[in-house]
Amino acid sequence: MIPHSLLLETNETNELISCLNEINYTYERVSNLNEIYTQLEKQKFHFIILYVTNVKEKESLEMLSKIGTSFPNVLIILITDSSNWALTASLLKRHNAYDFIQSPIDCEHLKFTLDRSFQYLNTKMKSQFIHEAENQLFKRVIDIFDWKKSLTHKENENISADIIHQMNISLFQGSGIGTLMSVVSILLAKSKLDAENNVYHIPKPILDLVSENYEAAKSMFDSMSISQSVIDDDKVVETKESPSQLLPLFETEINFLEEALSIKKQKINLSQIPSSVTNLKIRMDQNKFSYVIREVLLNSIKYSKDGDQIYVLFFHRENFLEIKTINPAYQNEDDTHGIPEKYETFIFEPFFRISSVVDDSYAKFEQFRFGLGLTLVKKIMDQHQANVQIYNIDSNLRNENTKDVCLTIRIPLLQEEN
């Protein structure tokens, strides 16, 4: 996945923008430090990149410190030269900035620095979550072996029960293998032998159940096959298409999901693709992108409620096409809402679920299962050298003081080849 940066625009920024375009990394620009703070409240970025000459004043340094404190999961990268090394070293030492790039900028070195910083950022965010998870595990161990508590209520005898529970959710909960096995056992118990004609008589409702759950189990194995093909494929997508080709892909998937939408009387509102990208190209494997579209839309459908509106919006920003899928954020089992910040990175990890509830109503529409959906979305976006993030935003679509879940895909735009 590629990083997404916020740039403080100055007279010197053209050099930086030229390199970011060359390496196909996405970015947005603001004109002053106050705008940076405002943008960070509305949008998610991995880096803030600015020239050290723009943070020499006391007020600028105070704002930089405020940004670092308020948004610790956004790394500040400085661009500097030898004449400003003392200030650069001071900012790095005080942790106001994470790293620096020396000007004149070398594009290869810029890519190396951003990739290395991005790796650190992902590791940092995951370690924060893992540390919290370890604390929860420690509390769980204490609960299990606390004999005083065992007098008041029963606890699982060991931690492995939790692992078995997760396996049950992924493989056996709901229709499919588990129910198929149960129905087959009923079939064997309830079928009656007609010895004279050497045939078994099976009640129609039981055979219907077998047929229904056979199809569900078959769908599960088909999804395993599709998932395996995506997991095994590490090739970067080289095919380039017009961004306008995305619209029919979305329309096809929305039509396919009409039955899924009807379950809770939901609606998907699809915007048009900006005309300003017509003469540009994006990396696009239509088959793989269809997988992504269905998974993203189905996630929005499953985690929305009756009558909800889901929005798919296209924007042309700087050097990339942005696709936002927006649906209302609701309360989770742990009393958080939507996608808590601590989960924003971890939600793309295999088998991770915010909710352990499996809604069987949507099983037949799924291509990816077992907690692998967003993991494979990220994998496919990596192959397109694109970026995908998911986070909460303030609702601007419903005129209510609420939160929405926003899944954002950013695809670098490429110039038409002559």
N, C-alpha and C positions, 0 to 999 in steps of 0.2 A: 504494500500500500504506500502511496506517496503522501508526504506531509503537506499541510495547508498552512500558508503563512499570511500574516498581516504586516504590511509594510508602512512605515512612516515616510511619506513621499517628500523628497527634497530635489534640489537641482542635480544631485548626484545619483538619483535613483535609477536613471535609465540604464546604467551599467548593470545594476542588480537585476532589473527586469529582463534585460536581454539574456542574461545567464539563466534565469528561472524559465524563460520561454524555451531556451535551448535544451534544457534538461527535462522540460515538460512537467514542471512542478507548479501547482496552482497557488494563487495568491490574490489578495485584495489590498487596496490602498486606502489610506486616510491621510489627511493633511496636517493633523496636529495630535499631540499626546492625549488631550482630552477626548478626542474622537476614538482613540484606541480603547480607552476605558469603556466608552459607550458601546463600541462594536463588540467587545468581549462579553458584555452583558446580554447581547442579543444572539451571538453566533459563536461557534466553536472553532478555535484555531489551535495548531500545534506550536507555532512559533510567532514571536514578534521580532521582526528584523528592522533595525534602525541604525543610522550612522551615529557614532559617538559624539560627533560635533553638534548633534541636536539635543544632547542632554548635559550640556556644560553648566547651564544656569541652575541656581538653587531650586527654583520652582519645578524645573524639568526633572531634576534628580529626585525631588520629593514625590512627583507623580510616578516616576519609574518605580520607586520603592512601594508606593501604594498599589500599583499594578501587580508587582511581584507578590505582595501579601494577599491581595484579593483573588488572584488567579494563579495559584502555585503550580497548576498543571499545564501552564503555558510557558514555554522556555523563551527567554530573551536572548537573541543573538545580536552581537554588535558588529558593525563594520568600522574598521579603524585603519589608521596608518601610523607610522613610527612617531610622528609628531604628537600623537595623542595617547601614547602608550601608558603614561602614568595614570591618566583617568581610566583607561580601559582596565588596567591591572587592579585599580581600586574597586571598580564596579564588579569585577570578577571575584575579588577577594571577599567583598561584602555580600556576595550571592545575589546582587541585583541583576546580574547577567550570567548565563550559563556558559557561553562560548563566544568566540570572536572569529571574524574573517578579515584578513588583511587586504587592503586595496593597493593597487588595482586588483579587481577580483578575477581569480582564475576559476572558470566554470567547473572544472573537474574537482578543484578543492572545495568549492561551494557545495557541490553534490555530496562529497565525502563528509563534510562537516554536518550538513543537514541530516544525512542518513545515520551518522553516528549519534547525533543528538536525538533523532527520532527513536532510535533503538533504546537509548537511555530512558526517554520519556515513557515509552511503552512498558519497559521493565519496572520503572518507578511506580506507575499506576497499578500494574498488576501486583507488585509487592505490597502496596498499601492494602489492597483487597485481601491478598493471601494472609497478611498479618492479622487482619480482622477475622478472617476465617479460622486461623489458628487459635485465636482467643476464644472463638465460639466452640471450637473443638475441645479446648482445654476445659471450658465450663461444662461441656457435655460429659467429659470424662469424670469431672468432680461429681456431677449429678449421679452418674452411674454407680460410682463407688462410695457415695455418701450413704452410710447405713441408716442414718437418721431419716433421710428422705425416703429410703426404700421401705420404711415402716408405714409411710403415708400413701405412697402410690408406687405402682410398678414401673420400672424402667427397662429398656432393652438390655440384654445381658452383655452386649459388646457393640463396638462401633461398626462392625461389619454389617450390622442390620441396616444401617443407613445406605451402605453401598448396594445391598440387595434391593432396597427400596428404589434406588435410582435405576437399577437394571429393570425392575418391574415396570416403572413408568415408561422407560424407553422401548421395551420389547413386548410387554404383556398386558399393560393396562388398556382397557377399551376393546373395541372390536379388532379382530385380527387373530394372531396366533393363540393368545390365551382363551378367547371366547370360542374360537374354532375347536380347540381341544375339549372345552366343556361341552359344546354342542355334539361333538363326535361321541363323547361318552354317553350323552343322553340318547343319541341315535342307537348306540349299541344296546342300551338298557331297554329302550322302548320299542325297538323293532320286533316284530313277531314272525316266527318261522311258520310258513305253510309247508309242512313236511310232504304233503301229498303232491304239491306242485313244485317243490324244491325252490321256493322263493321266499324272500322276506317282505313283509308289509311294513311300510314306514309312514307314519302320519305326515301329511303334507306340511304343517307348520314347522316340523323338525327339519325336513328336507330344505325348506325355504331358508331356515336359519343357517344350515350348512352351506348352502349356496351363497348367501349374503356374506358370511364370514370367510368363505373361501376367497371371494373377490377381494375382501379387505386384506387378507393375508397375502394374496397375490400382489396387490398394490404395494404392500409393505416390502416384498422382495424386489419388485420393480424399482422402488425408490432406493433400495440398497444398491442395486445395479447402477442407477444413475449417479448416486453419491460416489460410488467407487470410481466411476469413469472421471468424475470431476477431481477427486482426490489424487488420482494417478497422473493427471495431466498438468504438467508444469510449464508448458509452452506459453510464451507471451503471444497475445493475439496480434497478428500482423495485418489482418484484413482491415481496410479503412472504408468507412461508409459515411454518407451524409447523415448528420444528426436527425434529419427529417424521417429517416427510416425507423426511428424509435417509436414514433406515434402509432403506426399500424401494429407494432409489437404490443404496445400497451393496450390498444383497442381489442386485439385478439384475446389477450389474457383477461381483460375485464369481461368480455363476452363469455369466456370459459367459466368465469367465477360468478356468473349471474345467479346460479342456484345457491352458491355459498352466501351471496349478498342477501338473497331473499329470506334466509333463515332468521335474520334479525332485522329485516327490512332496512338495510343500509344502502348507501349510494356512494359511488366513486365519481368525483368531479375531476375531469382531466383538462388541463389547460393546453393551449397551443404551444408549439415550439417557436421561439423567437426567430423572426425572419433574418435577423442579423447573423445567424450562424449558417445560413443556406449554402454559402460558398466555401464552407470549411468542412473538415473531416474529423471523425473520431475513430478510435480503434473499436471495432464491433464484430463480434461473432454472434450472429443473430440467435442461434440456437441456445448458446450459453446465456445471452442477455435475457432470453425468454424465461430461463430458469430463475434468474434474479428477480425479474418483474413479478412472476407469480409468487415467489416466496415473500417478497416485500409486501405485496398487496394482501396476501393471505394472513400475514402477521398482523397487519392493520385491521383486517376484518375480525380476526379471532379476539383481539384485545380491545375492540370497541364494543359498544352496547347497542341496544335496540334503537333503530332510527338514526344512528350516527351518520354524519357526512365525513367521508375520507377525501382528502384533496391530494392531487398529484400536480405539482407546479414545476414548470421549466423556466430557467433564467439564464441569460448570457451574462457572465461576470468575468471581466478581465480576459484571461486566456483559457477559460473553461466553461463547459456547459454544466449547470447545476440542476439536479432533479431532487425535489423535496416531496416526500410522502408524509402527510400530516394527519394524525387522528387524535381524538381526545385522550388525555392521560387520566387513568383511574387508579384507585387505591390497590396496592398489592397485599399479599398475605402478611408481610412484615410491617404494614402500615406506611410504607413509602408510597410514592405516587409515580406512575409512568416508568421512566428510566432514571433511577437515582444516579448522581454523578459518579459514585464509586463503582457502578456497574458499566459505565459507558464503554470501557475498553474490554472488560471481562465478558460482556455479553456476546462477543464474537468468538469466544473460546468454545471448544467442543464440549457438548453435554451440559453446558451451563443453562439453567433455567431460573428466571425470577419466580415463576409460579410452578408448582408441582402438579397442578391440575391439568389433565389432558381432556380437551373437548373433542369427543368422538365425532361430532357433527361434521367436521371438516377433513376427516382422514382421507376420504377418496379424492380430494383435490390436491393433496400434498405430493410434492416430488421429493422433498428432503424430509427426513424424520430423525428420531433418536437424539434430538437436541443438536442436530448438525446444520440446521437451516441457515442461520446467519453466518456460521463458520464458512459454509460453502459459498454464500454470497460474497463474503470478503475475499475468499480464494479466487473467485471469478473476476472480481474487481481488480485484484492484484494482477491478474493476467491481462487486464485491459489498461494496466498502469494508471488506474483511477483510485479515488479515495472514497471510503464509505464511513459515515459516522452516524450514531443515533443518540439523541439527547432530548431533554425537555426544553420547551420554549414557552413564553407567555402567549396565550391564545389571542391572535389578532383577527381570527376568521369568524368568531362566534359572538363577538360583542359581549363577552362575559369575562369576569375576573378569574380565569381558570388557566390550566396548563395544557399544552398539547405535547404529544410525542412526535418528534421530527426525525425521520431517517433521510439523510442527505448523501447523495452520490455526486461526486465532482469528476467530470471526465475532461482531461486536457483536449483543447481544440487544436487541430493541426491544419496548416495551410494547404490549400489545394495544390497538388503537384502539377507542374506544366508538362 
